[in-house]
Amino acid sequence: MNNRYNGRLVIVFALEHYNPLGLIRSLGENGINPIYISVKRRGPVACLSRYVSVCHHVDSVEEGYGLLVSTYGNEGIKPYVLFSDDKSVGYFDLHYDEAKDKFIFYNAGKNGRVNEFMDKEQILRLAKKHGFNVLETHVVNTGEVPNGLTYPVITKDINPNSGSWKSDVYVCEDEAELREAFTKISSPVVQIQRFVDKKNEYAIEGFTVDHGRQMLIGTALSWKYLIKGYYSPYHDVAMMKDVEIRKKMQAMFEEIGFEGLFEVEFLIDKEDTYYFLETNFRASAWNYSSTVAGMPLSYLWVKSMDAGRVDPSDEKQFENFTDMSEVIDYGKRVKGRMVSFAEWLKDFKEAKGTYYYNKNDMAPFEALYEHWDEYM
């Protein structure tokens, strides 16, 4: 099996999930069978893909990093390393100086630079500087209630690696609910943001090379239904056509100096105003949507890094379609009694993109089917 691009090994390093499964399939469908360093999470998903050439199972990001360095750190020609979770990105960023001479990986050119902008306060300041609308936000130590808050508010971890991610998200209608939320939040520092009765959310998937100076946009997703304080697993997928948003994003990535896959998220209010929410400096769970649209981001990032430039012809036009994270959507809509099983099955069959089911790579879906309730 070929696990190289132009002589360089291609390695996916990630927590076990369907997120790296998208990276692996996007590479495999384009002739690269990557090495996968699978960091223990829940049950097996990505490691079951037929496109994996070699799989290493580790219990932690730290253990995986040690294995990566000892096994692949003296290749002579630096391997590519791709990520799909914040823990892995953050760890490698803090070890940039020691890893940069051994590997080519998502980075912003110096130690700790990506972590700096994983901080929600810092990325919102940068977004505002470059002309994006941002919501009223306060950053406090957990337990502190700022003066003059306008309720409702939503709580978020200040950094994706600082707490329990979605488990620290609470929508609070008043101060009493906020104080109650503080008793459950694990992050020591919290972002409190004005909660908007949104019309929709909007997520842009893409990548950058050349220290952020060149960018490819794959897909833009909006939610087919909304879940308060949570993301939707059923999407409308379209081309990103807003030139102003593109220019502002490009300027932000260039200032950061970032090279890697990304997702940028926005909230859309009832008046169709877009508010910048955050940047994920890694492939999001929805990265495979771009492959369905003809732009396999993981493969194209490797190709573009190798060339030192983005080939404009790699950014494709496509017709709108729907995609679905099938097990989560089933849990929300069928178990939650929003639709019948028959209605859900029709939507599933009509979705052009799915994140587990793939007729050419069935083992991950078969494992999901056998343990369906465990993955909801």
N, C-alpha and C positions, 0 to 999 in steps of 0.2 A: 504493500500500500504506500502511496506517495504522501509523505507528511512534510513536504518542503515546497517553498515557493522560491524559485530562482536560487536554489542551493541552501536557503535558510529554513531551518525547522520552524514549524508553526505550532504554537502551544496555546491551548485555552486553559486558563487558570481561574477557577471559579467555585463558589459554593454550589453544591448540587441543587439543580432547579431546572425548570423549563427555559429559563433565560439563556444559560449557556448552550442548551440544546439548539436554540435558534442560531447561535454563532457556529456551532459544529455543523449543522445541516447546511448552512450557507457556504461554508468552506467545502464540505464534502460534495455538494452538488456541483461544485466548480473544480473538482479534481484534486482537492487537498484533503487528506485524511489526518486531522490534527492529533497531536498528543494532547491528552486531557488530564490535568491534575484536578481531581474531584475532591473538594473540601466537604467533609461530612456536614449534612444539614438534616433533611428528613429521609424519605425513602429514595431509591435510585430512580433517576429520570434521564439526564443527559448522558450518563455513563453507559446507558443501554443502546445508544445510537450505533448503527452499523458503520457510521462514518468515522468512528474513533479508531485510530491505529494502535495506540498504546494508552492504557488508562492507569493512573496512579491514584490510589485512595489514601487520603490523609485525614487526620482529625481536626486540623486547625490551619489557618492561613500561615502561621509561623512555621509549622511543620512542613507545609507545602513549599514555602519559600526555601527552606533548607534543602529539601529534596531537589527542587528546581536548580539551585546553585550547584549542588554536588553532582547532579546527574547531567545537566545540560549547560553548565556555566563555563565550560572550556571547549566550546565547539570550534573555535577559530573564526567562524563566521557567525555573527550574533543571531540567535533565534528571535522570532517575533513572539510576543506574549500578549494575549488579549484577555480582557476582563469583562465581567457582567455583574459585579456586586461592589458595594462601597467599601467593604472591609478589605478586599484584595487591592483595590485601587489605592485606598488610603495607606495601607502597609507598604506597598511598593513605592509610593510617593515619598514616604519617610525614609526609604532606603535608596533613593534615587542615585545618590553619589556612588554607592557601592555596586549598584545593579546596572548602571548605564553603560559600562564598558563590557558587560556580558550579554545584555539583552536589549531588544528594541520593544518598548512597551508604552502605554499611555503615559504622558508626562507633560509638564509645563516648564521644563528646562532647568529646574533646580529643586533641591531638597525641600519638601513641604509646601511647594507652590500650589498644588492641586488641593491639598487639605485646607489651605488658606481660603479658597473659594468654595469649598464644600460647606463652609460656615455660612448659614443662611443670611446672617446680617451682612457679611461682606459681599455676597453675590447680589443681594438686593441693592446695596449701595452702588455697585458697578452697573447694574441694570438701569437704575435711575440716572446715573451719569450719562449713559448712552441713549437716554430718551424713552425708556419704557415706563409705563404706568406701574406703580407698585402700591400695595395696600398698606394702610397704617399698621405699623409693627412696633412691638416692644420686645426687648430681650432682657430677661430677668433671671435671677437665681430661683430655682424651684421653691415655691412658697411665698414669693413676693408678689403682691398685687399692685400694679402701677396705678397712680392717681389718674383720674379722668378717662378711664376706659369706656368706650362705647360698645355695649353688648348688642348682639352675641359676638363671641370671639372663638377662635380655634387655636388650640395649642399644638406645637410641633417641636420635635427635638431640634436644637440649634445646628446640629451636625448629624448626618445619617449614621455615624458611628458612636454617638454619645449616649444613646439610650436604647429604647426598644422599638424604634421606628414607628410603625403604624399603631402599636399598642400605646404610644404616648400621645396619640391624637384624640382630643376631646373637643366637642362643640359645646360651649358653655353659654347659657342664656342670661346668667347673672353672676354676681360675685360669689354667692354660695356654691354654685356649681363649679366655678373655677377653683375655689378652695378645696372642694371635694376631689377635683381632678388632680390637684397637686399631690394628694395623698397616694395616688396611683402611678404617677409619672416617675420613671426611673432615671431620666436624664437630669444631671445637676443644674443645667442651664436650659431655659425654655424660651422659644419664640412664641409670643402671643400676638395673633394677627386678627384684624377685623374680619369677621365672617360675613361673606357676601352671599346673598340668595342668588346663586349663579344660574345662568342659562345653560352653560356647558363648560367643559374643559377642553384644552387643546394641547396636544403633545407632538413635538417635532423630533423626528429621528434622523440622525446623520453622523458625519464624522469630519474631522479636520486633520490636515497635515501641514508641513512647512511652518511649524510653530504657530499654528492658528491662522496663518495668512490665506490658506485655501480651504474651502469647505464644500462638501457635497451634502445635499438634502435628499433624503430618501422619501419618507412619507410624513404626512400630518394626520393625526387621529383626533376625532372628536367622539364623545360618548353617546351611545344610543339610548342610555338611560342613566340617571344620576343616583348616586348613593351618598348620603350625607356623611362627610368626614372620611370617605373611602374612594378608591378608584373604581371605575367601571371596567368589566372584563369583555364588553361587547361594543364594537367600534364601527364608525364610518371612517374609511381610509381614503385620503385624497392627496393630490399634489399640493405642495406648499407654494402658493402663488403671490403672497404678500411681499412685495419688493422691499418695503420699509422694515418689516420685521427681519427679513434676511440681512439687510445692511447692518442693523443694530446688533444682531447676533454675531455676525462676522467681526465687527469691531470689538465686541466683548471677548471673543475667543482669541483674537490677535493680541489684545492687551494682556490677557492671561498667558498667552503663549502655548495654549493647549494643543496636543496632538493625540487623537484617539476618537473612539465612538462616543456619542453623547445623546442625551435627550434634553430638550428644553420644554418646560411646562408653563401653561398660561391658564388663567381663569377668565371666562367670558361672562360679564354680568348681563342683566336684563336689557340694558341699553346697548349691547354689543360692544362694550369697551373691553379691550384685552388688558389683563393685569399679569405682569411677569410674576411667576411663583418661584421657580427654582431651575437649576441645571443639574442634571446627573452626568457626571464625568465618566460614563461607562455605558455599555449597551444596556438599554432598558429591556424589560420583559417583552416589549412589543417590537424588538429589532427584526424579527422574521417577517413582519409586514412589508418591509422594504424588499426582501427577497422575493416575496409574492409579486411585488410590483416591478420586478426586473432589476433590482439593485441590491445584491447581497452585500450588506455593509461590511461584514468581517472580511470577506474576500477582497472587496474593493479597497478597504483600508490598507491591507497588506500590499496590494498591487500599487496603490498610490504612494505609500511610504517607500516602496522599492524604487519607484520612478522619481520621487521627490516632488510630485505634482499630481493634481487631480486632472484626469482626462475629462473634459467637458462632455464628451459623448457618453460617459458612464451615467450621467444623470438623465433618466428616462421620463417620458410622458406616459401616463397610463390612465385608464378609466377608473372611476371610483368603485370601491368594493367594500364589503363588510368582512371583519374578522372577529374571532371569538376565542377567548381563553375558556375552553369548554367546561372544565370541572368547576371553576369558580362561578361562571355564569349559570351553570346548572344549579349550584347551591343558592345563589342569590335569587334566581327567577322561578325555578321549579320548587325547590324546597321552601323558598320564601313566598310561594303561592301568588307570584305575579303573573305567571302563564302556566298553561297545562304542559304536560310532557310532550304531547303531540305538537303543540305550537313551538316548543323549544326545539324539538327534533327537526322541524321544518327549517327553523333559523340556522341550526347547526349544519344541515345539509346544504343550505344556500350560501353559507359563509365561504368566501374564496380562500381565506386564510384561517388556519387553526393552529394552535400552539403545541398540542400533543399529537393529534392525529396527523399522520402523513403516510400515504399509501406506499411510499418507497422506503419508509423507515418506521416499521410498525411496533417494534419492541417497546419503546417508551409508552405508547398508547395502550398496549396490551397490559403493561404493568399498572398503568393508571386504572384501567377497567377492573382489574383484579382487586385494587385497593382504593376504589373511588371515594368512599367516605373519609378516608384518612387524608386525602389531598384537598378537601373542600375548605 
